[in-house]
């Protein structure tokens, strides 16, 4: 079963609203084996709506429409659907009852505009919107299902969950679709592709692979699609297991877990506490670690030592080493990691020192030159990276590299 | 001039990625007077791409394509555009040079997959992608402009800003469109609207006002649109000046200057240095201050005192006060600001302490209760806020409130 999503609203085209409804719909439909064929975002214009419906009709099985319902939009979608289906509005008694009780239960009077919300195209089956006043509408014509819903996210989601998804699942039968996400770090997309080429080529037919690169690494997504009778879950898990044996050092999470959370979970699991000493990341590393709820279990604090006098006075970095090697050096970053660990009395210290740019670069140490270090009671590990995009990206990339260093040091990979 | 956006990628249809690119494009295109007609999100399927291009071609002037470019087997857009334009790939020497230096400057070897990124359709004009390896492509055929860009947001935005938007603006011609942004903080949208209602009502016809609320305050955008002969710039500047006399205490910047930069500029101008002592913001305040190039002129460092023992040992907070008032209190946050100032030897200290959630709230101090403080040689000012959305939003809101406190204390507003 294929579905098309139409989102109606000038505010989406002007970029005043990010369309998060479609992503939610895509996720939920995939779970019941309905594949979204296309998402089309169009203006509040009746002709545009009709043209879009006409164009999509021969290509899909289900058309989900969000937006253009409600008193402020003049119920544009409803009138346009009447034109499209060549029918007219009639008062729906059930919907009138709902909208009336919606207002009276809130101690507010029903206006004529509200009353008109219960006027629905004669050929539709009304679908209850218990969180709002504009009912959703279900149409079936020439084998195509059309569902029109308000654009307000919480109303739309409730309508989908209570009524539309269960009903579509009944109709869809057929194929199941399962996704598995494997998150990697420390290897570029093309190198990763080369390293797992044999595995990828040998993937069984119903399983497809996608590379989703970002600053924090490359996410791999396996998508399996097969009849309900096939044990797709087992097939996918087998492939994930094979991949894990191929690149164990690069996989930091199975599923949609951000790197700071994966590292936080690892720290919690091992019972380790951590502190950071930051120069070029300027607090971003501490921020990422504390962006997770419950991080106070393992994160104790940070010394952001931007100026050298803070490195000397607070972190106890030797002024001689600073003068001899410079702040951006293996010697200094290693001392930072080891010293913050002792200072804040934690199991692990992490440190960063680099040139985030755009200023401050030299021929020897150009912008993007960064040292990160990890220290525990037994060892100190430092790593040099070079990454030069823009200041913020350099900072973010350093943070992810430092977090990965912690992961590698703890796991010994 | 009308534009259509096509976003390519199964991950959008599956809902694994929210399409934020389109909203950004819609906003930026609107600024240069180009209206987005439709956004179409489609799968990684060559036939689907060709069908979509063919369907949109008679309806629009510009087709912006994002996604489907990258050094893996997923990469289809380039090949599909060759099929659509009935042409073939040729090696583009400029792009090859760029991709080669991209890898060699990072000390990495160029693979065959990377080299192939410089193969481009013979009829395209390559557009530099300085932040990535996949070049963007500009096509013109039968009066329609086609621009194909990678889907990675920061690469796409840079390509648009550097090349595509200026070029489209030149082509769009016609009316001049000028925007003026006035950024306010510390006043809600509806209160602001009331306060400036008379000014708004008296705006001359070619000038329109938009309220753009965000966590960091309400941005006001004046948009003037008129024939080239009108002195629109002067008209707009007059209105901005009038507004400045109405709400001087709330305006922190004219133009798209983020609050941390506005505060940084103020510190630079006054020659003041600053340090932060952070509990609930966990380094976010330091991160925001250091996200600006040149921040080392005024930002010395930070002590992120997440655990109470760091507050006591590093910041010298009295253990008695911590026990008596709790970490989230006027007494403790004021000491934090005053002490970090002395500790890091700066003119100004800023501190935050609060309950970011989701855990840690009590009846007396529910999640969202936060104290921020400012200290200089003469005074200490503390402010209580209550803002409870989710953890990250609470942290961000606290950061902006603390920065505004610095601005107000320095300016005496």
Interface residues (C-beta under 8 A of the other chain):
Chain A: X12 X13 X14 X15 X16 X17 X18 X19 X20 X22 X23 X24 X25 X26 X27 X28 X29 X30 X35 X36 X37 X38 X39 X40 X41 X42 X43 X48 X52 X55 X179 X181 X188 X189 X190 X191 X193 X194 X200 X209 X210 X211 X212 X213 X214 X221 X223 X276 X278 X281 X282 X283 X284 X285 X286 X287 X289 X290 X291 X293 X294 X295 X296 X299 X300 X301 X302 X303 X304 X305 X306 X307 X309 X310 X314 X343 X344 X345 X357 X358 X359 X360 X386 X387 X388 X389 X390 X391 X392 X393 X395
Chain B: X10 X11 X12 X13 X14 X15 X16 X17 X18 X19 X20 X22 X23 X24 X25 X26 X27 X28 X30 X35 X36 X37 X38 X39 X40 X41 X42 X43 X44 X48 X52 X55 X70 X71 X72 X73 X74 X105 X106 X107 X108 X111 X113 X114 X131 X152 X154 X276 X278 X281 X282 X283 X284 X285 X286 X287 X289 X290 X291 X293 X294 X295 X296 X299 X300 X301 X302 X303 X304 X305 X306 X307 X309 X310 X314 X343 X344 X345 X357 X358 X359 X360 X391 X392 X395
